[in-house]
Amino acid sequence: MPNTNLPDFKQGDDKEYNLFFKRANGDAIDITGWTIWLTFKENINDLDSQAVIQKKITQHINPTQGESSVHLSGSDTTTLLGRYFYDVQVKLINGYIKTVATGFVVVVQEVTDTKL
């Protein structure tokens, strides 16, 4: 499981995370029927109900080729500021739950606060 920090982004911005699921040999993993969660928390021990963001994805871009994405809207990120713990968990079609990525993400203060 990779421990990877996500790139910083500005509060109030939209953010798209493209997810690709592949085997060690590079072959795509069919994610049809999978559920994916992206969760941001201020403290790693916070309950999921205390998460600052938690997105559940069941519709994938190209599931047979292992492609999905998570979209955070500007309204999702407008109140965020600082460093957050994150993880990506998946629920496989057999019911197994696996954490596939963890790390930190930093949301920095926007300069322009007027929404276009």
Secondary structure, 3 states (H helix, E strand, C coil): CCECCCCCEECCCCEEEEEECECCCCCECCCCCCEEEEEEECCCCCCHHHCCEEEEECCCCEHHHCEEEEEECHHHHCCCCEEEEEEEEEECCCCCEEEEEEEEEEEECCCCCCCC
